[in-house]
C-alpha cells in the first residue's frame, strides 16, 4: 500500500492539474469564439468575398465553354455545308475533287 505521505501529495497535486486543464480549455474556447461584432462582420465579409471569387470563376468557365461550343458548332456547319455541296455535285453527275473557293 501507499504511504500516507504519498497519498497526501497526490491529493494536493490533483487540484493543480485540474486547474491547469480548465485554464487550457478556456483558452481554446476563447480562441474559437469571435471577440466582437467587428470580428463577426469581418468573417462574414471574408465569406462573401470568397463566394464572389468562386462565382466569378464559374462564370468565366461557363463563358469559355460557350465560346468553345459556338466554335465547334460553326466548324460543324462548315463541314455540313461542304458535305452538302459534295453530294449536290455528285448528284448532278460531276465527279472530281471538292473545290472550296471564296464566295463573291
C-alpha positions as CSV (number, residue, x, y, z in Angstrom):
1,X,0.0,0.0,0.0
2,X,0.9,3.6,-0.5
3,X,2.2,5.6,2.3
4,X,0.0,8.4,3.8
5,X,2.6,11.0,2.7
6,X,2.4,10.0,-0.9
7,X,-1.5,9.9,-0.7
8,X,-1.5,13.5,0.6
9,X,0.9,14.5,-2.1
10,X,-1.3,13.1,-4.8
11,X,-4.4,14.7,-3.3
12,X,-2.5,18.1,-3.2
13,X,-1.4,17.8,-6.9
14,X,-4.9,16.9,-8.3
15,X,-6.4,20.4,-7.8
16,X,-3.3,21.9,-9.6
17,X,-3.7,19.6,-12.6
18,X,-7.4,20.2,-12.7
19,X,-7.0,23.9,-12.6
20,X,-4.4,23.8,-15.5
21,X,-6.8,21.6,-17.6
22,X,-9.6,24.2,-17.0
23,X,-7.3,27.1,-17.9
24,X,-6.1,25.4,-21.1
25,X,-9.7,24.5,-22.1
26,X,-10.8,28.1,-21.5
27,X,-8.0,29.4,-23.7
28,X,-9.0,27.1,-26.5
29,X,-12.7,28.1,-26.3
30,X,-11.8,31.8,-26.3
31,X,-9.7,31.4,-29.4
32,X,-12.6,29.7,-31.2
33,X,-15.2,32.3,-30.4
34,X,-15.3,35.8,-32.0
35,X,-14.4,38.6,-29.7
36,X,-16.5,41.4,-31.1
37,X,-19.2,42.3,-33.7
38,X,-16.5,43.8,-35.9
39,X,-14.7,40.4,-35.9
40,X,-18.0,38.7,-36.8
41,X,-18.6,41.2,-39.6
42,X,-15.1,40.7,-40.9
43,X,-15.7,36.9,-41.0
44,X,-18.9,37.5,-43.0
45,X,-17.2,39.8,-45.4
46,X,-14.4,37.3,-46.0
47,X,-17.0,34.6,-46.7
48,X,-18.8,36.9,-49.1
49,X,-15.6,37.7,-50.9
50,X,-14.6,34.0,-51.2
51,X,-18.1,33.3,-52.6
52,X,-17.8,36.1,-55.1
53,X,-14.5,34.9,-56.4
54,X,-15.8,31.3,-56.8
55,X,-18.9,32.6,-58.6
56,X,-16.8,34.7,-61.0
57,X,-14.5,31.7,-61.7
58,X,-17.6,29.6,-62.6
59,X,-19.0,32.4,-64.8
60,X,-15.7,32.6,-66.6
61,X,-15.6,28.8,-67.1
62,X,-19.2,28.9,-68.5
63,X,-18.2,31.7,-70.9
64,X,-15.2,29.7,-72.1
65,X,-17.4,26.6,-72.6
66,X,-20.0,28.7,-74.6
67,X,-17.3,30.1,-76.8
68,X,-15.8,26.6,-77.4
69,X,-19.3,25.2,-78.2
70,X,-20.0,28.1,-80.6
71,X,-16.7,27.5,-82.4
72,X,-17.4,23.8,-82.6
73,X,-20.9,24.4,-84.0
74,X,-19.5,26.8,-86.6
75,X,-17.0,24.1,-87.7
76,X,-19.8,21.5,-87.9
77,X,-21.8,23.9,-90.0
78,X,-18.9,24.5,-92.4
79,X,-18.3,20.7,-92.7
80,X,-22.0,20.1,-93.3
81,X,-22.1,22.7,-96.0
82,X,-19.0,21.1,-97.7
83,X,-20.7,17.7,-97.5
84,X,-23.9,19.1,-98.9
85,X,-22.0,20.7,-101.9
86,X,-20.2,17.5,-102.5
87,X,-23.4,15.5,-102.5
88,X,-25.1,18.0,-104.8
89,X,-22.1,17.9,-107.2
90,X,-22.2,14.1,-107.3
91,X,-25.9,14.2,-107.9
92,X,-25.5,16.4,-110.9
93,X,-23.0,13.9,-112.3
94,X,-19.9,15.9,-111.9
95,X,-17.0,14.0,-110.4
96,X,-13.7,15.1,-109.1
97,X,-12.3,16.7,-106.0
98,X,-14.3,19.1,-103.9
99,X,-13.3,22.7,-104.6
100,X,-13.7,25.1,-101.8
101,X,-13.4,28.7,-103.1
102,X,-14.3,32.1,-101.8
103,X,-17.8,33.4,-102.2
104,X,-18.3,36.5,-104.2
